[in-house]
Amino acid sequence: MSQNSPTSAISVKDLAVHFRGCDALRGVDLEVPRGTVFALLGENGAGKTTLIRCLTGFLQPSAGSCRVLGLDPLTDAIEIRRRIGYVSDSPAMYEWMRVGEIGWFAASFYPAGFLDRYRDLIGRYQVPEDRKLKHLSKGQRAKVALALALAHDPELLILDEPTSGLDPLVRREFLESMIDRVATGRTVLLSSHQIAEVERVADSVAILHQGRFQIIDSLTDLRDSVQEVTVSLVDSLAQLPVPAPPTKVLSEQTEGRQRRLIVRGIDDQAIEAWRARPGVAEVRVRPASLEELFAACVRGGPVTGEAIEDDGVATADVAGSTGETRSAG
């Protein structure tokens, strides 16, 4: 998919960000299709927030380029901010304002209808309009930030840990609202540590580790292709052959006479070859969870440098996946 493709809400090409003593992003490529929930996973320091700051025009990359809704964040940052909604993990607001006042203040930057939608959202989140922001709890502040981000009905919603501090009922309602937004053609980029939430709503997942993408794919394809293989050996010193391509071993752990591998793309022939190997007592196979895949990518698997893509292009293809992945229940 080209960088100027009209079907992409976000296009990133060879994006790199270098700080003194740190490479936050190392030449990453990414395409986020319109009308999808795209989840960005990574441990603290992986580069997620740095990527989001580049997309929103708050940080100039050291190399490469990106486009958001067809616009360049370096030259069109103001227009991008008008058309997107953004919630950071620690939203900054005018502490002396009341909940109703900050909605009125923000409405001056957006078309008519913003204030009505904001008040409706605040009412649904049950946050008192007459309370000052400095007196709100962490969860209430998060609700105000979400209401401000959603009130102008943005084409693209960028969320950095959006449900932190929310109670379970509001969190569930918010996740369901993301699905509803995507149904109308809007796009959501969700950066979260809540892997269970990602599994409920995401169409596609990207796992970022040490400034590089390790996995970029639709959630449906990941569910079908990533497995946990547990091999029980008669002799703990026995060696297993490395499976031939296209199988990729993402991580391997040894506990006594057991080898536990997270693999992608392994076929029945490779499994049967292991079972028939001398010294192998048992081979068990089951689908790996997204949490197990995440751990394999960030804790010592052989995946390094390039995203795991057959064609070498980090593009999330979610065609045909919407009916299977979108279930906030």
N, C-alpha and C positions, 0 to 999 in steps of 0.2 A: 504494500500500500504506500503510495507516495506521500511525501510530507505535506502536500497541499490538498490531499484528498478531501472532498466534501463530506465523506462518510466518517471522518475522524474528528472527534471533539478535541483530542490532544494528540499532537505529533511531536516526537522527540528524536533527534538525530545526533549521534556522537556527542552527547552532552557531557561535559566534564566541568567539575568545580574543584579548584585546588585552594586550600587554605595553607597557611604556613605550617609545615609539618604534618599535613593531612590531605589526602585525596578523598573528598567527600563523595564525588561521583566520578566514575572512570570510563567515560565514553559510552554512555548508555543509549540504547534505542528503544522507543516505545510507541505504540499506536493504541489509542483508546477509542473504540468505535462509538458513535453517537447512539443514544438510546440503550445504554447498558449500565449496570452497576459493576464498576471495576475496582477490585480490592487491592490495596498496596500493603504488603506485609513485610516486616523486617524488625530485627531487634533494635534496641536503642543505639543510635550512632550509625545505623546502616546507610543513611542518606535520604530517608523519606521526606523529612521536613525541608532539607536542602532542595530536593526536587520540586516540592510544592512552592517554595519561595521563588524558584526560577520561573515556574509556570505563571505565578501571579505578578511577576515583574518587580518583586522586592529584592532580587539578587541577580546580578549579572554573571552568567556562566563564564568560566575561563576559556572554554572552547565549545564548539557545536552550536546547535540551535534548537528552538522549540516553537511550536505554534499552538495557540489555544483558540478554538472556534475560528480557525483560519487567520488569526491575528498574531503579530509578533509581540511578545511581552516587553521587548526592549523599546519599541516605538509606539505601541498601542496599549500601554498598561492601563490607562484610565478607562478606555472603552472596554477592555477585558473585565475590569473590576465592576463595571456597570452591568455586565451580562452574566457574571458568575456570582454564586454565593460561596462564602468561605467561612469556616469555623475552625479556629486553631484549638490546640489542646489547652491553652491558657488565654482565653479571649480578653483583650484589654478594652475597658469601657470607662466612661466618665463616671467616677464613683459618686459624685455629688448629685447626679441626675436621679430622677425617679424612673421606674420602669416605663411608665407612660410617656415621660418626657423624652427618653432616648429614642423611642419609636417615632415621635413627632419630629425630632431632630433629624433622624436618618431619612425620613420621608421626603425631605427637601432635596435629596439627591436622586430620587427615583420618580417614575411616572405616577399618575394618579392611581389610587387603589392600594398603594403600599401600606398606608396607615390602617386601613380597614382590615387588610389581611394580617397585619402585625397584631392588632388587637384581638382578632379572632384566634390566632395561635397562642397568644398569651393567656387568653381565657381557657383554651383547651389544656394548656400546661398548668393552669391554676396558679399563676404567679400574680400577686396583687399589683395593680398598676400604680398605686400610690406609695409603694415601698421604695426607698432609696437603694441603689445598686450596692452600696457599701454594706448594707444590712442583709443582703441575700446570702443564702447558703451556696455552696459550690454547685449543687444540683440545680438550684434556681437560676444561678448565673448562666449555666450551660443552656437552660431552656430559653433565656432571653437571647443568647447568642444565636441559637438555632432559629428562633422566630425572626430575628433581624436578617439572617441569611436567606430565609425562605420567603419573606414577605413580598419580594419583587419577582417571584416566580422565575428564578434564574434558569438559563439554558444548561448550565453546568454547575453542579454543586460539589465543592471540594471540602472534604471533612477530615480533620486530623483528630482522631480519638473523640468522635462527637458524642458518644453515649457515656463518657466518663462522668460519674456522679449522678446519673439519672436512676430513678427507681425502676424496677423491672417492668411495670405497666407502661410507663412513659417510653422506656427503651423499646418495648415491643411495638407500641404505636408508631414510634419514629421509624423503625425498620420497615414497617408496613407502608408508611408514607413514601419511603424511597422507592419501593416497588411500584406504587401508584405513579410516581413521577416518571419513572422509566417507561411506563405504559403510554405516556403522552409524548414520548420522544425525547424527554430530558435525559441528561447523563449525570451519573454520580461517580466521583472518585473518592473512595473510602480508604483512609489510612487508619488501621486499627490493630490493637493487640488482642482484641476479642475474636479469636478464631472461630468460635461457635457462631457468633453473629455473622461473620463473613460467609460461613457455609450456608447460612439460611438465605442470604439475599444476593450474593455475588454471581454474576455471569462469568467473570474471568478473574484470575488471580495472578499477581506478580509478586515474587519473593525477592527482596533486595537484601544483599549481604555484602558488607564492606565495599559499598559503592558500585556494585555490579548486580545485574539481574541474573538470578540462578534459574528461575522458572518463570515463564510467561505462557499461560494457556487458559483455555476455558475450563471452568470447574468440572463440567461434564467429562471432558477428555481426561483430566487428571484423575477423576474417580475411576475411570475405566482402565487407565494405563499404569497407575502406580500401585504396587503391591508390597506387602511385607512377606518375606520368605524366611522361615525359620528352619534351619538344617541341624538335625541332631546327629552327632558323629560318634562312632564307636571309639575312636582314638582322638583325643583332643589335639594331637599334632597333625592330623590329616589336613590336607589342603584341598580347597575347592577350585576348579578351573574358573577363570573369568569368562562369563557368558559373552558370546559374540554379539557384535552390533546387529540390530539397533538397540539391544538391551543396554541400559545405563544403570550402574550401581551408584546410588546417591549416598548411601552410608552403609557401614558394616560394623557390627559390634560382636565381640566374642565373650561369652560367659561359660567357662569350663569347656564342655563338649558341644556347646551350641553356638551356631553362627546366626545372627539376626541381621538380615539385609533389607534395606528399602530400595527397591528396584523399579525402573520404569521400562515398559515395553518388553518384558520377558514373555516368552511364548511357552506353550506346553512342551515342546521338544527339549528346550533347555531344562525345564523342571524334571522331565523324565530322565534326562542324561544325569542329573544330579542324583536322582533316586537310584539309578543303576550303578552309581560309582561305588567301588569297594570302600568300605569303611563308613558309609552313610547309613544310619539306622532309620531315619525318618525325615521327610520334607513336608512342611506345612505351609500353605499359601493362603493369604487373605488380603482383601483390599486394605490399603493403608489410609488412615485418616489424614485430613489436611494438617492437623497438628503434628502428626508423625512426619509428614512430608516437610513441613516447615522446620522441624528439629533437624531432619537429615540435611537440609540445605545450609543451615547456619552453625552446625556443630560437628564439623569434621567429616563431611562426605567428600568424595573426589570431585564434586562439581565446582569448577573454578573458571573464571574468565568470561565464558560465554553463556548466554541463555540457552536452555535446552530446547532447541527448535530444529526440526528436520531440515528446514530450508535456510537456516542461519539468520532469519529475519525475526526480530522480536515483535510479533504481531499477534494480538489476541483475536482469534476467530471464534465468535460466539454464535454463529448461524445455527439455528435449530436448537439452541440450548435453553431458551427462555422458559419454556414450559416445564423443564425439569429442575431448574435451579432456583426459581423464585418461589419460595414458600417460607414466609416469615413465621409460620407456625412451627 
